[in-house]
Amino acid sequence: MAWPAEKKRLMLEALVYLAWARIMKLLPFSRLAPSLGRPMKETANVHDLMQERSIRRISEAVRVMSRHTFWESQCLVQALAAKKMLERRHMDSTLYLGTARDERGNLIAHAWLRSGPIYVTGAGERHRFTTVAAFGTDHSNRKD
């Protein structure tokens, strides 16, 4: 609790968006998909260096607060929450959905979020998964 006020506000924002994302995850995917961005569109792999600090802070806030929720806050919930936080700041992002097989051969899924060259959530495991969908939100030209 010795965090500066700005960091406390960001952590609280992350908690609120993690709760919102958990509720959104309950919706059928057909209702959730339109809010994710343009289907099969990837945003640029570059960003304004001035935004990098904000992107990294959002990533940290979502990662930290997801460990303190009493609800499930795994990859998709984290990606949705971080995406909303980036959108509030008019920052581009691409949300990826991927699938793979686990060691028993069962189909498993993963979600991760990228803003510019920075993987905001889900970066650690993304290499194990085949991307099956991408949803881009580009704030530089138009709102998605």
Secondary structure, 3 states (H helix, E strand, C coil): CCCCHHHHHHHHHHHHHHHHHHHHHCCCHHHHHHHCCEECCCCCCCCCHHHHHHHHHHHHHHHHHHCCCCCCCCHHHHHHHHHHHHHHCCCCEEEEEEEEECCCCCEEEEEEEEECCEEEECHHHHHHCEEEEEEEECCCCCCC
